[in-house]
Amino acid sequence: MRLFAFGYGFTAQALARRLRPQGWEIAAGVRRPEDVERLAAQGVEVVDTADDARLAEVIARSQAVLISAPPGADGCPGLQALAPAMASARAFPDWIGYLSTTGVYGDQRGGWAFETTRLAAQSVEGARRVSAERDWREVGRGMGLTVTAFRLPGIYGPGRSPFDRLRESRARRIAIPGHLFSRIHVDDLAAGLEASIARPRAGAAYNLCDDAPCPNSEVVAYAAGLLGLPVPPEVTLEEARLPPAALRFYAESKRVSNALAKAELGWRPIYPTYREGLCAVLAAERR
């Protein structure tokens, strides 16, 4: 069995860690020459995504394909590279997973977002994900491919958590009454993807997130307590002077439901709240 990852970042690496012990081989597409040696040292089969023939050959031998590279103004780079490769190789992977974002729902004013909720992205990033999801669904239907979209909130884990910002004195606790958002530990995300690989459903979309949407200021305060550091004071959005992308994030508030993934995939987050997740991250960092 082989997983091909278009974009071998935080999530793809976590999924690879779960699949390798089961005998899976891992291949990844790269564009930058400096990534070749690094990934090869990790036992990853490296594929130049500009080499159409090589890409088609590897895709033909892959049972699962994960696309995590973000879309740009011209659409999803994974779709642009992989659809022709699959067509030329007459390849039909058992599972194609596209990593999207809960930003496709836009602002729900603190209300719940389900997979059936109308997509109303308010940010440029969210709108591009809506388009990429649509394009993948259409290509999937047209080519008979089993494509599944995963709508993700903030992803955290060892090396990517509030601890890093606190240690560098960069953590902010921004006070916005009623602002809520969800998150997910990267290991729970990888477990959800693995569960979907075992139960593929064409055209499906799943929210993968924890059970405790809450304000960012609450998470930062808890993380500071675990480190024994002073809790950063709360600041207003105006005082924070955030860059445009962060401002767009704080303009949206929602609770995201993971009920469908639990019901259809039999998935449950090991870290149902940020408390368990942050304790696990700290324990992993101290090992």
Backbone hydrogen bonds, N-H to C=O, Kabsch-Sander energy under -0.5 kcal/mol:
donor,donor_aa,acceptor,acceptor_aa,energy
3,L,25,E,-2.6
4,F,64,A,-2.6
5,A,3,L,-0.5
5,A,27,A,-2.6
6,F,4,F,-0.6
6,F,66,L,-3.3
7,G,5,A,-1.1
7,G,29,G,-0.6
9,G,7,G,-0.9
13,Q,9,G,-2.5
14,A,10,F,-1.5
15,L,11,T,-2.4
16,A,12,A,-2.4
17,R,13,Q,-1.9
18,R,14,A,-1.1
19,L,15,L,-2.1
20,R,16,A,-2.6
22,Q,19,L,-1.6
23,G,20,R,-2.4
24,W,19,L,-1.6
25,E,1,M,-3.0
27,A,3,L,-3.1
28,A,45,E,-2.6
29,G,5,A,-2.4
30,V,47,V,-2.8
35,D,32,R,-1.8
36,V,32,R,-0.5
36,V,33,P,-1.1
37,E,33,P,-0.6
38,R,34,E,-0.7
39,L,35,D,-2.5
40,A,36,V,-2.4
41,A,37,E,-1.9
42,Q,38,R,-0.6
42,Q,39,L,-1.0
43,G,40,A,-1.6
44,V,39,L,-2.1
45,E,26,I,-2.8
46,V,44,V,-0.7
47,V,28,A,-2.4
49,T,30,V,-2.0
49,T,47,V,-0.7
51,D,48,D,-2.0
52,D,50,A,-1.1
55,L,51,D,-2.7
56,A,52,D,-2.5
57,E,53,A,-2.0
58,V,54,R,-2.1
59,I,55,L,-2.5
60,A,56,A,-2.0
61,R,57,E,-0.6
61,R,58,V,-0.9
62,S,59,I,-1.6
63,Q,2,R,-1.5
64,A,2,R,-1.9
65,V,95,W,-2.2
66,L,4,F,-2.7
67,I,97,G,-2.9
68,S,6,F,-2.1
68,S,66,L,-0.6
69,A,6,F,-1.3
72,G,75,G,-2.5
75,G,72,G,-1.7
80,Q,76,C,-2.0
81,A,77,P,-1.7
82,L,78,G,-3.0
83,A,79,L,-2.0
85,A,81,A,-1.0
86,M,82,L,-3.1
87,A,83,A,-2.2
88,S,84,P,-2.7
89,A,85,A,-2.0
90,R,86,M,-0.8
91,A,86,M,-2.3
94,D,63,Q,-0.9
95,W,63,Q,-1.5
96,I,146,T,-2.1
97,G,65,V,-3.1
98,Y,96,I,-0.5
98,Y,148,T,-3.0
99,L,67,I,-2.5
99,L,97,G,-0.5
100,S,98,Y,-0.8
100,S,150,F,-3.3
102,T,152,L,-2.4
104,V,101,T,-1.6
105,Y,102,T,-1.7
106,G,103,G,-1.1
108,Q,106,G,-0.5
108,Q,253,S,-1.4
110,G,253,S,-2.2
111,G,108,Q,-2.1
113,A,255,R,-2.8
114,F,112,W,-0.5
117,T,114,F,-1.7
120,A,104,V,-1.2
121,A,104,V,-0.5
127,A,123,S,-2.4
128,R,124,V,-2.1
129,R,125,E,-1.6
130,V,126,G,-2.2
131,S,127,A,-2.1
132,A,128,R,-2.4
133,E,129,R,-2.9
134,R,130,V,-2.2
135,D,131,S,-2.7
136,W,132,A,-2.5
137,R,133,E,-2.4
138,E,134,R,-2.5
139,V,135,D,-2.5
140,G,136,W,-2.7
141,R,137,R,-2.6
142,G,138,E,-2.5
143,M,139,V,-2.4
144,G,140,G,-1.1
145,L,140,G,-2.5
146,T,93,P,-0.6
147,V,145,L,-1.2
148,T,96,I,-2.9
149,A,204,A,-2.5
150,F,98,Y,-2.7
151,R,149,A,-0.5
151,R,206,Y,-2.9
152,L,100,S,-0.7
152,L,150,F,-0.7
154,G,182,S,-1.4
156,Y,184,I,-2.1
157,G,160,R,-2.1
160,R,157,G,-2.6
164,D,161,S,-0.9
165,R,161,S,-0.9
166,L,162,P,-2.5
167,R,163,F,-2.6
168,E,164,D,-1.3
169,S,166,L,-1.5
170,R,165,R,-3.6
171,A,165,R,-1.0
173,R,233,P,-0.7
174,I,172,R,-0.6
175,A,173,R,-0.6
175,A,235,V,-3.0
176,I,174,I,-0.9
179,H,176,I,-2.4
181,F,214,C,-1.2
184,I,154,G,-2.2
186,V,156,Y,-2.6
188,D,185,H,-0.6
189,L,185,H,-2.1
190,A,186,V,-2.4
191,A,187,D,-1.9
192,G,188,D,-2.0
193,L,189,L,-2.2
194,E,190,A,-2.4
195,A,191,A,-2.1
196,S,192,G,-1.8
197,I,193,L,-2.2
198,A,194,E,-1.7
199,R,195,A,-0.9
203,G,147,V,-2.2
204,A,201,R,-1.7
206,Y,149,A,-2.3
208,L,151,R,-1.6
208,L,206,Y,-0.6
209,C,207,N,-0.6
210,D,183,R,-2.6
211,D,272,P,-2.4
214,C,181,F,-2.0
218,E,215,P,-0.6
219,V,215,P,-1.1
220,V,216,N,-2.3
221,A,217,S,-1.9
222,Y,218,E,-1.9
223,A,219,V,-2.5
224,A,220,V,-2.4
225,G,221,A,-1.8
226,L,222,Y,-1.9
227,L,223,A,-1.6
228,G,224,A,-0.9
228,G,225,G,-0.5
229,L,224,A,-2.5
235,V,173,R,-2.6
240,A,236,T,-1.7
241,R,237,L,-0.8
241,R,238,E,-0.6
242,L,237,L,-0.5
247,L,243,P,-2.2
248,R,244,P,-2.2
249,F,245,A,-1.5
250,Y,246,A,-2.2
251,A,247,L,-0.7
252,E,249,F,-1.6
254,K,180,L,-2.1
255,R,111,G,-2.9
257,S,113,A,-2.5
257,S,255,R,-0.5
262,K,258,N,-1.8
263,A,259,A,-2.4
264,E,260,L,-3.1
265,L,261,A,-1.9
266,G,262,K,-0.9
267,W,261,A,-1.1
277,G,273,T,-1.8
278,L,274,Y,-3.1
279,C,275,R,-2.0
280,A,276,E,-2.0
281,V,277,G,-2.1
282,L,278,L,-2.5
283,A,279,C,-2.2
284,A,280,A,-2.3
285,E,281,V,-2.3
286,R,282,L,-1.5
287,R,283,A,-0.6
287,R,284,A,-0.7
